[in-house]
Amino acid sequence: MTSVKEFRVDEPATADALGRGRFVFTDAYSVFDWGQMPDAIPNKGASLCAMGAFNFELLEDEGIPTHYRGVIDPGRDADVDGEGGPEVVPLAEATAPPTEMAIDLTQVPDLPYEGPEAGYDYDAFHAAGGENYLVPLEVVFRNRVPVGSSLRRRRDPADFGFGDLAGADGDWPDEPVDLPEPVVEFSTKYEQQDRYLTRAEADRIAGVADVDALESLARDVNRVVTERAEAAGFVHEDGKIECLYVDGELRVADVVGTFDENRFSYGGRGISKEVVRQWYKANDPAWVESVKEAKAAVADRDIDDWRELCERDPEPLPPAVVGAVSELYAAGTNAYTDREWFDVPDIEAALDAVDGL
């Protein structure tokens, strides 16, 4: 299980062929890479499943290859598709908000950690994966640079050819910045702490997958999600994709364009799990600082799991926060997909409730 999704294998992948499986979306959530947090957020799993399926089908309509096969309709009996599994249907045929998504599976080899000096053994990862594997990268795209973006700490506008956006000191302006064209970056996926990579590092870690093709695919996905967001009244600020590589082809994997993977705003107000991150920064700063210290401390140790060094656990969210965030996910999904999956107030009212916390 990931921190928020269970993973079910119906037919395992092999060196020569994709397998079949399912994501089961739970109401768990994760912030600051912690893994599963103390609470569950009702309707969150169904919201992400519906929104992710909606975006996958948009991508397929645009000819963009993905690992998506459909959803399992919770409103139907457990019919089978002739192969002993539950019936897989397009999202439009689901009679209730789905929580299971059918997907093609690729191989996910282990990534050995050899200690602080040697780091991670990507050669071993690719030797096991061959030419059918999940690319061990996240490809990040940014359309806007909000005030809290890590990009402000790591890079200057001139690094991307946006020198005209910079202030007199060459830094980013104090206010959010809309970029004249998207920025694409690469970060690690399977390391215990995500780190951004140079293009040369990303090319090496990608294996036989082509880094230019990964960037092109990310730009295509960003375009499709951005266009849909605009049509539904949202601004799509940033997001990421993960990809599988099989038989010389890249396909979009994991989940695309949800409030966990991407950052959206509506009427100038943010709608993503950033709401929960900010709550913890304001209300449980001791835990947030403990996480930061543990991530820094693990760098010189032979273990790579910084959580073992964290001296505190996160506090549970108050019930009022859980309820408001639940309605935000559900109302946002209703608005983005243009279908009333959930009986909740509209998105404006949901955002007002979050603002009032």
Sequence and secondary structure as in RCSB ss.txt:
>XXXX:A:sequence
MTSVKEFRVDEPATADALGRGRFVFTDAYSVFDWGQMPDAIPNKGASLCAMGAFNFELLEDEGIPTHYRGVIDPG
RDADVDGEGGPEVVPLAEATAPPTEMAIDLTQVPDLPYEGPEAGYDYDAFHAAGGENYLVPLEVVFRNRVPVGSS
LRRRRDPADFGFGDLAGADGDWPDEPVDLPEPVVEFSTKYEQQDRYLTRAEADRIAGVADVDALESLARDVNRVV
TERAEAAGFVHEDGKIECLYVDGELRVADVVGTFDENRFSYGGRGISKEVVRQWYKANDPAWVESVKEAKAAVAD
RDIDDWRELCERDPEPLPPAVVGAVSELYAAGTNAYTDREWFDVPDIEAALDAVDGL
>XXXX:A:secstr
  SSEEEEEEE   SSS EEEEEEE S   STT  S S   TTHHHHHHHHHHHHHHHHHHTT  BSEEEEE TT
S   B SSSSB EE GGG SS   EEEEEE B     B  TTT B HHHHHHHHTTEEE SEEEEEEEEE TT T
HHHH  GGGGT GGGS TTSS  SS EEEEEEEEEEEESSSSS  EE HHHHHHHHTTS HHHHHHHHHHHHHHH
HHHHHHTTEEEEEEEEEEEEETTEEEEES  S TTTSEEEETTEEESTHHHHHHHHHH HHHHHHHHHHHHHGGG
SS   GGGG         HHHHHHHHHHHHHHHHHHHTS  S    HHHHHHHHHT 
